[in-house]
């Protein structure tokens, strides 16, 4: 056995013996704050501007807006996910995350100047490249840095930080839209370019697990030694010994991505996860967000009512994710996903049956909690389902390709919104194929992940 081969799995074993300290929390919160600002600032820009800026000025129609929204959440995210997953697999997780922040801010500020339909079509396809990038990398990166018993706790609790980001951005929208909407766009772009990028460059290390799987043993040793030193100081004592035999790391080789299709277990996992993403993106994730403000405005809601609800719902998602993280590995992710799909469906059927202001408020807050808890649990489930050599590519082929569902589905949502009494076509779409069906698929066809060593559950 060669020297390099004998070291395969040592870095992974050393990561999994690290006690949970403020060092892992710092990295996790940093990555999730980056996710929050890139997603919230960029991914929702059309949904914020259309009901209160574009529609009142008759710049575009409902159908044209559906196309623009679909390009943002479908084509742009799909291209960004595949591009950044390639960067993450070829050059590392760190440059992919940093590049996502750059792309997020770079294509956001032009929304200040572009208000014609075809200009918005082009800009919308470009504006969410960074969204696709951070979607394809954030859970992948963090899953590789956390030991099995703390994985769910740290992932979900740190992802609760995104709820606080939602609060901040929703408050800015509450204050500045529609009266000062251009200022909202400028500040959002500045946060990503002038805030996130320098912070990520300064504080974010490369994933030692990725370095090991790609044969960069010297760099992996350097990064791992530094990480161990920081964790030991934060822990205040000697670190446990690594359990070397539990971490069968298979090195990445050219063409390894084909295993996603040729290996039966990865092919089956990919199909189930892809189906869940393709159904839930145009349903409980983007399908509801695309026309939720329009639905509420149709029932007499003001901009302050809509954005105020988003503030409250964002705060509620923070506590929900922290609570889910507290449960840790005591509950399977697929069970949580089933519960969230059912909760979402019940909330929106209730809203449709009785669209009064109190019902819309309570139903939307609970439905929003269900959506965000679903989203992050499925992110984490997807990342843990594949080995390090395939993880970023498999994430792109499942979550990334799932945005084709968002592209086609959100385009369809426009006509569905006009079908039936009180937008019945849209409501039935987001509830049944958009929430309940993927929840049932992942619960009964998904794999168990609780307490499992990453290299064992994903290999």
Residue pairs with C-beta under 8 A, 6 or more apart in sequence:
4 215
4 217
7 212
7 217
8 212
8 249
8 250
8 251
9 212
9 244
9 247
9 248
9 249
9 455
10 212
10 242
10 244
10 247
11 208
11 209
11 211
11 212
11 220
11 221
11 224
11 249
12 209
12 212
12 247
12 249
12 388
12 454
12 455
13 242
13 243
13 244
13 246
13 247
14 208
14 224
14 228
14 242
15 144
15 145
15 146
15 147
15 208
15 209
15 224
15 227
16 147
16 148
16 242
16 243
16 246
16 247
16 453
16 454
17 147
17 239
17 240
17 241
17 242
17 243
18 24
18 147
18 227
18 228
18 231
18 239
19 231
19 235
19 239
19 240
20 146
20 147
20 150
20 153
20 154
21 231
21 234
21 235
22 234
23 227
23 230
23 231
23 234
24 145
24 146
24 150
24 154
24 231
25 154
25 158
26 203
27 142
27 145
27 203
27 204
27 205
28 142
28 145
28 146
28 154
28 155
28 158
29 158
29 161
30 199
30 200
30 203
30 204
31 97
31 138
31 141
31 142
31 158
31 204
32 138
32 142
32 158
32 159
32 161
32 162
33 161
33 162
33 165
33 196
34 97
34 100
34 101
34 134
34 138
34 196
34 200
35 134
35 135
35 138
35 159
35 162
36 161
36 162
36 164
36 165
36 166
37 104
37 165
37 169
37 188
37 191
37 192
37 195
37 196
38 100
38 101
38 104
38 130
38 131
38 133
38 134
38 192
38 196
39 131
39 134
39 135
39 162
40 162
40 165
40 166
40 169
41 104
41 108
41 169
41 188
41 189
41 191
41 192
42 104
42 107
42 108
42 127
42 128
42 130
42 131
42 188
42 192
43 72
43 73
43 77
43 128
43 131
44 289
45 72
45 108
45 111
45 127
45 185
45 188
46 65
46 68
46 69
46 72
46 120
46 124
47 69
47 289
47 290
47 292
47 293
48 173
48 177
48 181
48 184
48 293
49 111
49 177
49 181
50 60
50 65
50 68
50 69
50 293
50 294
51 293
51 294
51 297
51 303
51 306
52 177
52 178
52 181
52 293
52 303
53 59
53 177
53 178
53 181
54 60
54 65
54 115
55 62
55 65
55 294
56 178
57 115
59 115
59 116
59 117
60 68
60 117
60 120
62 294
62 414
62 417
62 418
63 414
63 415
64 117
65 414
66 290
66 410
66 411
66 412
66 413
66 414
66 415
66 417
67 121
67 411
67 414
68 117
68 120
68 121
68 124
69 124
69 286
69 290
69 410
70 406
70 407
70 408
70 409
70 410
70 411
71 121
71 124
71 125
71 407
72 124
72 125
72 127
72 128
73 128
73 281
73 286
73 290
73 403
73 406
73 407
73 410
74 403
74 404
74 405
74 406
74 407
74 408
74 410
74 411
75 125
75 403
75 407
76 124
76 125
76 126
76 127
76 128
76 129
76 131
76 132
77 128
77 129
77 131
77 132
77 135
77 400
77 403
77 406
78 132
78 400
78 401
78 403
78 404
78 407
79 125
79 129
79 132
80 100
80 103
80 128
80 129
80 130
80 131
80 132
80 133
80 135
80 136
81 132
81 133
81 135
81 136
81 395
81 396
81 399
81 400
81 403
82 132
82 136
82 396
82 400
83 129
83 132
83 133
84 96
84 99
84 100
84 132
84 133
84 134
84 136
84 137
85 96
85 136
85 137
85 392
85 393
85 395
85 396
85 400
86 393
86 396
87 95
87 96
87 99
87 133
88 95
88 96
88 136
88 137
88 140
88 210
88 392
89 252
89 257
89 392
89 393
92 206
92 207
92 210
92 211
93 137
93 140
93 141
93 144
93 206
93 207
93 210
93 392
94 141
94 200
94 204
94 205
94 206
94 207
96 133
96 136
96 137
96 392
97 133
97 134
97 137
97 138
97 141
97 200
97 204
98 197
98 200
98 201
98 204
99 130
99 133
100 130
100 131
100 132
100 133
100 134
100 137
101 130
101 134
101 192
101 193
101 196
101 197
101 200
102 130
102 192
102 193
102 197
103 129
103 130
103 133
104 129
104 130
104 131
104 133
104 134
104 192
104 196
105 130
105 189
105 190
105 191
105 192
105 193
105 196
105 197
106 130
106 193
107 123
107 126
107 127
107 128
107 129
107 130
108 127
108 185
108 188
108 189
108 192
109 185
109 186
109 189
110 123
111 123
111 127
111 185
112 182
112 185
112 186
114 120
114 123
130 192
132 400
132 403
135 379
135 399
135 400
136 392
136 395
136 396
136 399
136 400
137 392
137 395
138 379
139 155
139 376
139 379
139 380
139 382
139 383
139 395
140 383
140 391
140 392
140 395
141 207
142 154
142 155
142 158
142 383
143 151
143 155
143 380
143 383
143 384
143 391
143 454
144 207
144 208
144 209
144 210
144 388
144 391
144 454
145 207
145 208
145 209
146 154
146 155
148 329
148 451
148 452
148 453
148 454
149 328
149 329
149 451
150 328
151 329
151 380
151 384
151 454
152 324
152 325
152 327
152 328
152 329
152 333
152 380
152 450
153 325
153 326
153 328
153 329
154 325
155 325
155 376
155 380
156 321
156 322
156 324
156 325
156 376
156 377
156 380
157 321
157 322
157 325
157 326
158 325
159 321
159 325
159 376
160 317
160 318
160 319
160 320
160 321
160 322
160 325
161 318
162 317
162 321
162 372
162 376
163 314
163 315
163 316
163 317
163 318
163 319
163 320
163 321
163 372
164 314
164 315
164 318
165 314
166 310
166 313
166 314
166 317
167 311
167 314
167 315
167 318
169 188
170 307
170 310
170 311
170 314
171 307
171 311
172 184
172 187
172 188
173 184
173 307
173 310
174 303
174 304
174 307
174 308
174 310
174 311
176 183
176 184
177 184
177 303
177 307
178 303
205 223
205 226
205 227
206 219
206 223
208 220
208 223
208 224
208 227
209 249
209 388
209 454
210 388
211 217
211 219
211 220
211 223
212 220
212 249
212 388
213 249
213 250
213 251
213 252
213 387
213 388
213 389
214 251
214 252
214 389
215 251
215 252
228 239
231 239
232 238
232 239
246 453
246 455
246 456
247 453
247 455
248 455
248 456
248 459
249 387
249 388
249 455
250 387
250 389
250 459
251 389
252 388
252 389
253 389
256 389
256 390
257 390
257 393
257 394
259 266
259 390
260 266
260 267
260 270
260 386
260 390
260 393
260 394
260 397
261 267
261 270
266 386
266 390
266 394
269 385
269 386
269 447
270 394
270 397
270 398
272 441
272 442
272 445
272 446
273 378
273 381
273 382
273 385
273 398
273 399
273 442
273 446
274 397
274 398
274 401
274 402
275 438
275 441
276 337
276 378
276 402
276 438
276 441
276 442
277 378
277 382
277 398
277 399
277 401
277 402
277 403
277 405
277 438
278 401
278 402
278 404
278 405
279 405
279 433
279 434
279 437
279 438
279 441
280 341
280 374
280 378
280 402
280 434
280 435
280 438
281 287
281 402
281 403
281 405
281 406
281 409
282 405
282 406
282 408
282 409
282 410
282 412
282 413
282 429
282 434
283 409
283 429
283 430
283 431
283 433
283 434
283 435
283 438
284 341
284 344
284 367
284 370
284 371
284 374
284 430
284 434
284 435
285 371
285 374
285 375
285 406
286 406
286 409
286 410
287 409
287 410
287 413
287 426
287 429
287 430
287 434
288 348
288 367
288 371
288 430
288 434
290 410
290 413
291 413
291 417
291 423
291 426
292 306
292 364
293 301
293 306
294 417
295 355
295 417
295 423
295 426
296 305
296 306
296 309
296 360
296 364
297 306
298 423
299 355
299 357
299 360
300 357
301 357
301 360
305 357
309 360
309 361
309 364
309 365
310 368
312 361
312 365
313 364
313 365
313 368
313 369
314 368
316 365
316 368
316 369
317 368
317 369
317 372
317 373
320 369
320 372
320 373
321 372
321 373
321 376
324 336
324 373
324 377
329 450
329 451
330 450
331 450
332 448
332 449
332 450
333 377
333 378
333 380
333 381
333 446
333 449
333 450
334 381
334 442
334 443
334 446
334 447
334 448
334 449
335 443
336 373
336 377
337 374
337 377
337 378
337 381
337 438
337 439
337 442
337 443
337 446
338 439
338 440
338 442
338 443
340 370
340 371
340 373
340 374
340 377
340 439
341 370
341 374
341 435
341 436
341 438
341 439
341 440
342 435
342 436
342 439
343 366
343 367
343 369
343 370
344 367
344 370
344 371
344 374
344 431
344 435
345 431
345 432
345 435
345 436
347 363
347 364
347 366
347 367
347 370
348 363
348 367
348 427
348 430
348 431
349 427
349 431
350 359
350 363
351 359
351 360
351 363
351 364
351 367
351 427
352 422
352 423
352 424
352 427
355 422
374 439
378 399
378 442
379 399
381 442
381 446
381 449
382 394
382 395
382 398
382 399
383 391
383 395
384 449
384 452
384 454
384 457
384 458
385 394
385 447
385 449
385 457
385 458
386 394
386 395
386 458
387 455
387 458
387 459
388 454
388 455
388 458
391 458
409 429
409 434
412 429
413 426
413 429
415 425
416 423
416 425
416 426
416 429
417 423
417 425
417 426
418 425
419 425
419 426
420 428
447 457
448 457
449 457
